[in-house]
Amino acid sequence: ESECVCVCVREREREREREREREREGEREREREGERERERERGRERERERERQREREREGERERERERERQRERERERERERERERETERGRERERERERQRERER
């Protein structure tokens, strides 16, 4: 009878040990799952950072394009100014020509 009790006690002890091992394994699995989730989050964060970087690059390109457009506009304005000056000079030349014509007629 006492041997039976010992066997039962040992069996219960082994069962409790197996139960503790299952709990430890469950804990390790939860820890691994937590690590996998953190890794996925780091991956998402890296992707967001890459997207922010691409957006900064696109914004820089848009800014450079705006600057080129401002440069072209300044060049067009200078060309219009030169054309006005040439027109003014042609007007003065016509006026001088009329003055010479009047001189000759006198």
C-alpha positions as CSV (number, residue, x, y, z in Angstrom):
1,E,0.0,0.0,0.0
2,S,2.8,2.4,0.9
3,E,4.5,1.6,-2.4
4,C,1.3,2.5,-4.2
5,V,1.1,5.8,-2.4
6,C,4.7,6.5,-3.4
7,V,4.0,5.7,-7.0
8,C,0.9,8.0,-7.0
9,V,2.8,10.8,-5.3
10,R,5.6,10.4,-7.9
11,E,3.1,10.4,-10.7
12,R,1.4,13.5,-9.4
13,E,4.8,15.2,-9.0
14,R,5.7,14.3,-12.6
15,E,2.3,15.6,-13.8
16,R,2.9,18.9,-12.0
17,E,6.4,19.1,-13.5
18,R,4.9,18.5,-17.0
19,E,2.3,21.2,-16.3
20,R,5.0,23.7,-15.2
21,E,6.9,22.8,-18.4
22,R,3.8,23.5,-20.5
23,E,3.4,26.8,-18.8
24,R,7.0,27.7,-19.3
25,E,6.7,26.7,-23.0
26,G,3.6,28.8,-23.3
27,E,5.4,31.8,-21.8
28,R,8.4,31.3,-24.1
29,E,5.9,31.1,-27.1
30,R,4.2,34.4,-26.0
31,E,7.7,36.0,-25.7
32,R,8.6,34.8,-29.2
33,E,5.2,36.1,-30.5
34,G,5.9,39.4,-28.8
35,E,9.3,39.6,-30.4
36,R,7.8,38.8,-33.8
37,E,5.3,41.6,-33.3
38,R,8.0,44.0,-32.3
39,E,10.0,43.0,-35.4
40,R,6.9,43.6,-37.6
41,E,6.4,47.0,-36.0
42,R,10.1,47.9,-36.6
43,G,9.6,46.8,-40.3
44,R,6.5,49.0,-40.6
45,E,8.4,51.9,-39.0
46,R,11.3,51.5,-41.5
47,E,8.8,51.5,-44.3
48,R,7.2,54.7,-43.0
49,E,10.6,56.3,-42.7
50,R,11.4,55.3,-46.3
51,E,8.1,56.8,-47.4
52,R,8.9,60.0,-45.5
53,Q,12.3,60.1,-47.2
54,R,10.7,59.6,-50.6
55,E,8.2,62.4,-49.8
56,R,11.1,64.7,-48.8
57,E,12.9,63.9,-52.1
58,R,9.7,64.6,-54.1
59,E,9.2,67.9,-52.2
60,G,12.8,68.8,-53.0
61,E,12.3,68.1,-56.7
62,R,9.1,70.2,-56.7
63,E,10.9,73.0,-55.0
64,R,13.8,72.8,-57.6
65,E,11.1,72.8,-60.4
66,R,9.5,75.9,-58.8
67,E,12.9,77.6,-58.7
68,R,13.6,76.7,-62.3
69,E,10.2,78.2,-63.2
70,R,11.0,81.4,-61.3
71,Q,14.3,81.6,-63.2
72,R,12.6,81.2,-66.5
73,E,10.0,83.9,-65.5
74,R,12.9,86.3,-64.6
75,E,14.5,85.6,-67.9
76,R,11.3,86.2,-69.8
77,E,10.9,89.5,-67.8
78,R,14.5,90.6,-68.7
79,E,13.7,89.8,-72.4
80,R,10.5,91.9,-72.3
81,E,12.5,94.7,-70.7
82,R,15.1,94.5,-73.5
83,E,12.3,94.5,-76.1
84,R,10.8,97.6,-74.5
85,E,14.2,99.3,-74.5
86,R,14.7,98.4,-78.2
87,E,11.2,99.7,-79.0
88,T,12.0,103.0,-77.1
89,E,15.3,103.3,-79.0
90,R,13.4,102.7,-82.4
91,G,10.9,105.4,-81.4
92,R,13.8,107.9,-80.6
93,E,15.4,106.9,-83.9
94,R,12.2,107.6,-85.8
95,E,11.9,110.9,-84.0
96,R,15.4,111.9,-85.0
97,E,14.7,110.8,-88.6
98,R,11.6,113.1,-88.6
99,E,13.7,115.9,-87.2
100,R,16.3,115.5,-89.9
101,Q,13.5,115.3,-92.5
102,R,12.1,118.6,-91.2
103,E,15.6,120.1,-91.3
104,R,16.0,119.1,-94.9
105,E,12.6,120.5,-95.8
106,R,13.5,123.9,-94.3
